Every structure is written in structure tokens, then in C-alpha cells.
Amino acid sequence: MSIGIVGTGISGLHLALRLRQFGVDATLYTAQEPDDIRGGPPLNFVTRFDSTRERESALGVTAWSSEAYDNAWMHLHVEGPGGMAFRGRLPKPASSVDFRMYLATLLEEYRRRGGNPQRLPVADRAGLERLAARHDLVVVAAGRGALTEVFPRDPARSPYLSAPRRLAGGLFHGVRPPEPAGMTMHMVPGAGEIHAPTYHSFTGQVTAVLVEAVPDGPFAELTGRDHRGDPDGFAKEVLALVTAHAPALRERVDERDFALARPVDVLQGAVVPVVRRGWARLDDDTCALAVGDAWIANDPLTAQGANLGSELAFHLADALREHTGPYDAAFCHAVSERMWRIARPVVDWTNLFIGPPPPHLGTLLAAAAADQRVADAFVAHLDRPDAMWRGLASPESTDEFIARAQSVRSAV
């Protein structure tokens, strides 16, 4: 049985590398060579949690195992009147490496291991139908453009019709890491969020400052113009926004050195959170199965997208290895529903955070600010989305989450 994989994001590359380990016949189709990926603008600022790093170890991908790339702490600030702050240590460090470096290296590693990636842009349904003549199953892991139209939006699982945030960010010099070093998020009610993880990129250690703007809120102006032609002006606008709305972050900025690492290191855009139908029939004999961003697009607020993409790729690789029958509609439907059970907590959790905050979310954040045990439990659950969602799903479950955390004895 032959499988075609379209897309070289984390889902497509982890799936291709895993199937190569299993000896399953698969061909990876890419629109870009590694140097093209490295040379483009950032599409995201990804933090990979320990579960994803464990999967990388299983793949034998260890280029970023050094502590130099680690982020062990999460700092969260709720800004404004009545604001609060807390920090927690992850049970095992996350890793924040420029995803252009990461994906290009994985594509090169796939080739080094004997894979033969095909440079073939596949942009629409017609392109997938041509691949159907070559393969028994086509897996689509590319989540942009007309390819997504192959998988219609699932309205029962997709509450948003437009982007609840607009994004603008970049990689900057001139920002000291927090103490202790790690990631920070500043929540500004009515305006949006400012993420500032310590990051490793082409120029070494930088800070990725990503602004998520509520439409028509005070951050929106920053996200509404194309800043790529004016990197110095963009840096000044980012600094002004940070000065006005995130004082703890501003304290770490050296104004004389604050600048984009490179002019290309600017991210702008928006994400409409959506869950699409997980598979589609291409012809009488061949189906396309969606994974990663082709299937589910989450806002980056909870930093789950790439981690979920990796987990689903491993689950799909196991399903493909174990399946002995045809890759027909029944198989695609069954494996898509199994993967939805993994993905649903991430979708529900992210949608809760991106929407109007319910009172019990405020209760949890206030408890974390008041009790280090709750803060540590909250941060530990960043890598446990199923458990995180169980603790956030209702006021009662949040009370239980807080009570369990407070029942733990503090270390002496």
C-alpha cells in the first residue's frame, strides 16, 4: 500500500519520519526546499513541550536537546486594574527554536535517511486528484490556501466564523529573559495578549514578541498595516504598545538595543479557529485524510498547535502501520474520529481562552496568583491538554482542580 503525504509542517514531517521508521511506503511532497523554508518569514512562534520532545527522541531527532534551547518556566501576567501575576516551572523544560530552522532540518533528515521528498506544489483538489492515481491514500498536512477547501468546515465543532484575534510579531534583540528564564504571556482584558518567549533563532538568543489583538481593540492598529517594509518603525510601535500595556515586559527592554533581529523576521496574519471534516473522497478508490492544520486550526494563544500536530502524526502513523485492509472511507472515518478524541480538549481549551473569559477562568488565575501550588499545577498542565480541559470545563471542575492542587504538600 502506498501513501502520499502533502505538506512539510510538523505533522507531515513527523508522519513521514515515523513511517520511514516503520518501513511503510510513503512519499513526501513539498512545495519548498530546506533553504526556501529557512529564508522565508516566520509563520509562527512555536514552543514544543516535553511530550513533543519525547516524540522527537523516538524519531532520533536530537538537534535541539541542549539546555541552551530550553524554556523551563512560564510567567503569566493579567494586566490592568486588579491585575495579577504568577509563574510556574514546567515539570520538564519546553524548547523554543525558530520553526524555520526546525522544519528545514527535519526535511534534510528525512532525505538523509533515504526518503525521497518530491518537489511538487499541490495547491488544490485537482492536484490531490492527480496524486490519487499514484497512491492508495493521500494524507494532507498543509493547512493553507485552496487545499483546505477539500475538507469542509464542521460547524458543530467550529464556533468561529471570523478570526477572534489578529496577529503581529517579530523576533527582537534587546529584551532580557525573565527571571527565571522562560516564556511570558501578558493578558490585557479587552485588548488581547502579548507573548514573549525566549527563543533561539538564526542570530542566536532573541525574544519572540507576538501581539494578539482583539479586533477594534487598542492593539488592532499594530496588526492592521504591512510593516515588512519598515522594520525600524515596526519595532518602535511594538515598544510603544509594550510600554503602555505590559510594564513587566517593558522593564526587561533595553530601548537602545531593541530591534528586529532581521528585517524578514516579522509575522503578520490571523487565524480563524476551525475544525474541518477529517477526510474526503478523491475518486472511487482513493481518499484524502487531513491532519495537522489541514484539519484543525487553533489560535496560538495556548501554544498547542504544533504539539497537537506532532501527537496526531504519531497516532496516524500507528494506525497506518497496524491497518491491514484498504485505506477506504470507513478507515478514514474511524481514524479521524479516534484522532478527534485526542484533539478535542485542545480545541475546547483554546476556544475557552480566546472567547469572553468565563468567571471560573478568573477564579483559577486568581488562585494561581495566590498559591504557588495552583500556579505549578496550571503550568504543568500546559503539556496535558486533556487534564487541563477537565479542570477548565465548568466552574465545578475548576474548583476541583484548585482543591487538588492545594492538597499537595509544598516542598520543604
Secondary structure, DSSP 8 states (H G I E B T S, - for coil): --EEEE--SHHHHHHHHHHHHHT--EEEEESS-HHHHHHS--S----B-HHHHHHHHHHT--TT-SGGGEEEEEEEEE-STT-EEEEEEEEEEEE-B-HHHHHHHHHHHHHHTT---EE----SHHHHHHHHTT-SEEEE---SGGGGGGS-B-GGG---SS-S-EEEEEEEESB---SSSEEEEEEETTTEEEE--EEEETTEEEEEEEEEE-TTSTTHHHHSS--TT-HHHHHHHHHHHHHHH-HHHHTTB-TTT-EESSTT-EEEEE---EEB-SEEE-SSS-EEEE-GGGTEE--GGGS-HHHHHHHHHHHHHHHHHH--S---HHHHHHHHHHHHHHHHHHHHHHHHHHSS--HHHHHHHHHHHH-HHHHHHHHHGGG-HHHHHHHHSSHHHHHHHHHHHHTS----
